[in-house]
Amino acid sequence: LGRNDRIDLPGLGLENIHAKIDTGAYTSSLHCSSAAEVNGVLEFILLDEEHPEFTGTPFRVKKFKQKEIKNSFGEAELRYVIRTEVKIYGEVIRSDFSLSNRGNLKFPILLGRRILRGRFLIDVSKKDLSFQQKKGESSSSASTLSPS
């Protein structure tokens, strides 16, 4: 992987979302504009109105946890954590993601060491490597189809 890429979150219906690869972070994080626990169910909305992929769709999960996570300033924050699937290079990986407001940051997703370790090597001089491969596969498969 390079320093950033575009990934899919199939369990959440999101495709080609910009993600920052951050070997300094342990936990991965998703941009969440609102999250609240209602009767033991976590209700949250991903992204925000400024993001082109924003749908406003509320998600509800029964399985979640709260965890103290240090932000980029080293300050501990209590965040909700969900488990979902991420798809990179065609590989589907189940992993934990903390929900945080990343609205003022360039990338709505941060991939940390926990998901990267043992799976990927990082070359910070590159970007969008898996996305370029994915685009290449879709265009090459489309070009092999013949009209009927």
N, C-alpha and C positions, 0 to 999 in steps of 0.2 A: 504494500500500500504506500501511497505517497502521504503528504502532509494533510491532505483532505481528499474527499471522494463523495460520490453520491451513492446512497444505499437505499434499500427497500426495507420497510417494516410491514411484512405481509399480514401479520395479526392485527395491525391497526389500519390497514388499507392505504398506506403511504408508499409511494414509489419515487425514486430518484431525488431523495431529500439530501441536501448538503450536510456533510458531517465532517467535523474536525477530528483528526487522529491525534490523540494527546497521550503520549507515553508518560507524562507527568501525573496524570490523573489515574486513580485506581478504578473508580466506578464510572460507568457510562451514564450519560444524562440526556434527557429529552426536554425540549422547550414546551412548557405547559403554561397556558395563560390563566387557568384556574383549576383548583383541585379542592375537594371537600369530602369528608367522610359523612355519609348519610345512612343511618341505621345499619352500620357495619359494612356498607358498600362504599368503595371509593369512586366518586364521580369526578371526571376531569375532562378538560378540553385542551387538545394539543395545538401548538403554534399560536398565532394571533392574527388579528384582522389584516395586518400589513403583509403577512406572508402569502405568496401566491397559491400555496397548497392548502390554505386555511379553509375549513368547511364549517366550523362551528359545531361539528358533531360531538355530542357528549359521549364519552366512553364510561362504562361501568365495569368494575372488577371487584370480585369478592375476595380474591387472594392478593394481598398487598402487605407491606410492612412499613414502618417508619424507622428511619435510621439517621443518626447524626453523621453528617458528611461535611468535610471541610471544603469551603468554596476556594476560589482562586486567590483570595486574600488571606487564606489560612484560618478564617473564622468558621466555627462549627455552626451548621444549620440543621434543623430537623426537617427531613424531607420524606415524602412518600416514595416508595420504591415498588415498581411493578416488574413482572417477568414477562417478556415478550420475545418474539422472533425477529432477528435481523438477517437480511440476505445480502451476502457479499461474495462476489465471484461465483454466484450460483449456489453457494453453500448456505444453508439455513442454520443459524445458531440461536439457541435459546439463552437469554442472558437477562440479568437485572439492569434496570435503568431507573435512575432517580428522576423525579419530576421537578423541574426548577424553571424559574422565569429566566430564559436566555434571550429575551426580546431585544436587549441592548447589545447583544453579541452577534457576530457575523454568521455563525453557524448554529442552526437550531438543534443539532445533535452533536454530542461529544462522545467519542469512543475511547474508553480508557483501557489501561493495561489488562484488566481482568478478562476482557473479551479478545484482546489482541494476543496475549501470551500463548506461545505454542502453536499459533495459527498463521501469523503474518510477520514478515520482515518489513520494516519501515524505511523508505528512502525519502527524506525530507526535501530532496531536490525535485520530486515528482508530485503530480496531483491527478486525481480522477482516473486512476489506473483501472480499477474494476469497472467503472462506468464506461470507459472507452472500450473495454473488452466486450461488455454487454451490448453497446451500440453496434460494434462490429459483428457480433453474432446475429443480432436481429436483422441487420441489413444484408448479411451474407445469406441468411436463411430465406429472406424475402426474395433475393435475387435468384435463388435456385428454384423457386416456384414458377411453373409455367401456366399461362391462362388455359382454361378448359374450353 
